C-alpha cells in the first residue's frame, strides 16, 4: 500500500471559524480506478483498489472523490462502497490514519493498494 502525499495548503483564518454544518462530514470511499501513467509507481492502464477520504456534504461526495482522483492521475473511477467516517476517528492502521490526516489538513486523502486488480 502507498499513501499519496497531497500538497499542504495554508488554511485561511476565515475557514477556521465558519459554520461548517454537513460540509464538514468526512466520507470514506472504497474505489477502483485506472492509473494514467503519470506516477511511475503505478502501471499505466492498470486498475487499482483505492481508499479515498473527502470532506464534504453527502450530495457532493462522488463528485469530490472523482475530482480528487482525476487530479492525482486516476481515470475511470468507480465508487464501490461509501460510508461516513465516525468522529472522532482513530485507527491502528497507519495508512488509514494517514489518509484521515490528509482529509483533516487538506480536504482529501488517497490510499493506493499496491497490487493492481485483474481485469474481468
TAJO-V356039 format. One record per residue. N is the residue number from 1. RES is the residue in one small letter. PHI is phi in whole degrees, -180 to 180 (999 if undefined). Layout:
{{N/RES/PHI} {N/RES/PHI}}
//
This chain:
{{1/x/999} {2/x/-142} {3/x/-99} {4/x/-80} {5/x/-92} {6/x/-86} {7/x/-64} {8/x/-85} {9/x/-117} {10/x/-58} {11/x/-94} {12/x/-62} {13/x/-63} {14/x/-68} {15/x/-76} {16/x/-64} {17/x/-111} {18/x/-76} {19/x/-78} {20/x/-86} {21/x/48} {22/x/-74} {23/x/-69} {24/x/-94} {25/x/-66} {26/x/-109} {27/x/-119} {28/x/-113} {29/x/-125} {30/x/-88} {31/x/-130} {32/x/-130} {33/x/-158} {34/x/-97} {35/x/-71} {36/x/-92} {37/x/92} {38/x/-73} {39/x/-113} {40/x/-64} {41/x/-74} {42/x/-124} {43/x/-60} {44/x/-58} {45/x/86} {46/x/-78} {47/x/-93} {48/x/-124} {49/x/-81} {50/x/-136} {51/x/-112} {52/x/-122} {53/x/-118} {54/x/-137} {55/x/-112} {56/x/-175} {57/x/-80} {58/x/-59} {59/x/-69} {60/x/-101} {61/x/-57} {62/x/-61} {63/x/-62} {64/x/-70} {65/x/-61} {66/x/-61} {67/x/-63} {68/x/-63} {69/x/-64} {70/x/-62} {71/x/-59} {72/x/-104} {73/x/89} {74/x/-119} {75/x/-117} {76/x/50} {77/x/-70} {78/x/-134} {79/x/-87} {80/x/-94} {81/x/-144} {82/x/-141} {83/x/-153} {84/x/-73} {85/x/-84} {86/x/-67} {87/x/-116} {88/x/-73} {89/x/-97} {90/x/-151} {91/x/-139} {92/x/-77} {93/x/-82} {94/x/-61} {95/x/-65} {96/x/-62} {97/x/-64} {98/x/-66} {99/x/-63} {100/x/-62} {101/x/-61} {102/x/-62} {103/x/-70} {104/x/-62} {105/x/-86} {106/x/-138} {107/x/69} {108/x/-170} {109/x/-146} {110/x/-133} {111/x/-115} {112/x/-104} {113/x/-76} {114/x/-64} {115/x/-93} {116/x/-67} {117/x/-83} {118/x/-77} {119/x/-73} {120/x/-71}}
//
